[in-house]
Amino acid sequence: MEIAKNTVVTLDYSVKDPDGNMIDDGHHPLVYLHGGYDGIFAVIEEALHGKQVGEKLTIKLAPEDAFGEFDEELVLVEDASLFPDNIEVGMSFERVGDNDDEEMVYRITDIADGKVVVDGNHPLAGTALIFDITVKSVRAASAEEVGHGHVHGEGGHHH
């Protein structure tokens, strides 16, 4: 069976940066519903369309096709008094945006001299990603999976 709309695809994969540093060793296979359900980066989904079990691909994603470009405006320096005493570099928290309509996740990247630097960029923003992918399995999605827009059962969503 080839990868087509409304198939459940299982991939063995790894992700590296352009310098060859491992970002994700793909310890667990990636399982997604193919066909525009946003379960995987669009560029990868397009490249996989029509492929069959056993096929191997290497796909390089530019930052804008992955986690976006790094946005300096999402790096903020805040007064430490706005935070609890037990904060540490690496902690994440949600912050409601200026329009009160969307929450963003910020990471604490530095704490010094009564100031806290927080970054709303994804940790991989601005990084190109190189995916090495092998198609492990392809099956028809169930009507329930298509209706819900995601995979159920093994490797997917459980109710």
N, C-alpha and C positions, 0 to 999 in steps of 0.2 A: 504494500500500500504506500502511495506517495503522500507527502505532506500537502494538504489542501485545507480549504476553509472547513471548520468544524471537525478537525481531527485533534486528538490529544497526542502531543509529541513529547517524548522523553529524550533528553540530550545529556551526553557526557561532555563536560566542558572544563576549560580553565581560562582564566583571564590574567593577562599580564599588562604592565604599562610598556611604553615604547622602549624603555631601558632594559626590559626583560625581567623586572621585579614582579614576583607573583602577587596578585591582588586577591584572587579567589582560586583555590585549587580544585574547586568543583567536587569536593568530597561527597556531596549529595547530588545526584542527578537533578537536572532542571526539568520540571514537567509543566507544560502550559497548553492552553487551548488556542489553537492556531486560527487566525481569521480576523484580526483586528480587535481583539479583546483587551489589548494593553497588558498582556501577561509577559511580554518580552519587548526589548527595544525594536522599534519598527524596522530599522535597517536589517537587523538579524532575521526578523520574521520574513521580510521580502526575500532575502538570500536563501532561506530554507524552503520557500514555497516550491513544490514540485520535487523535492529531494526524497530519497528513500533510505531505509534502514541501512546502516553501514557507511553511508557517505560522510566524508570529512570535509570541513571547511575551516579556513582561517579568515576571520573578518575583523578589519580594523575600523573602529568607530571614532570619528572625530568628537571632540568634547561636546559640540552642539547636538550630536546624535546620541549622546550618553547622558551625562549628568549636568550638561550645560557648561558655559564659560564661567570662570571665576568672576564674581561681582564684588568689587571693592566696597560698594555701598551696603553690602550685607555684613561687613565687619564693623562692629560698634565697640566703643570704649565707654563703659558705664562705671558709675561710682560703686564701690564695693558695698556701701551701705544698702544698696538695693537688693542684695543677695543674702541668703542665710550664711551663718558663720562656717558651715561645714562644706563649702563648695571646694571642688578640686578641678584642675585642668583635665579636660576629657569628658566632664559631665555634660549631659544634654538636657535641654528643657524646651518646652513649647512657649511661644510668645504670640499673642494675638496681634495681627498686623494693624497698621494705622487705620485701615478702613473697618476694623472690627469684623471682617468677614472671613479671614483665613488665618489659621494658626501656622506658624513656621517653627521648625526645630532649629535651635541655635546650640552650638557647642562652645564650651569655655575653652579658649586656646591659650590664655595667659592671665596670670593674677600677679600684680606688682604695684607697690606704692599706692595702695588704696583704690586701685582701678582694676576692672575686670574686662578683658577683651573677649567678646563673643562673636561667633561667626555663623551666619545663616546659610552659607554655601554648603552643598553636599560635600563630604570629605574628598570625593573624587572629581569635583567641579574643576574644569580646566585641564583634565587629564584625558588623553586619547587612550582607548582600551583596545587590546588585541585579544579576541576570543578564538580559541581553538576548540572546535565543536565536532562531535561525532554523533550522528543520529542513531540513537539506541533502539527506539521503538516508535511506531505510529499506529494509532487505532482510531476508529470512528468514535466521536464523542456521543454520549447519551443525550437524549432530548433534555433531560434535567440539567446537564452540564451546559448545553447550549443556551437554555433558558436563563440560567444563573450567570453565564458568562465566565465561568471558571471550572477547573477540573475538580472532581470529587474523588474520594478514595485515595489509593496509594499515591503519595507525592502531591496530592491536591488538598482541597478543603474538606474538612470533616464537619458534619452537622451534629 
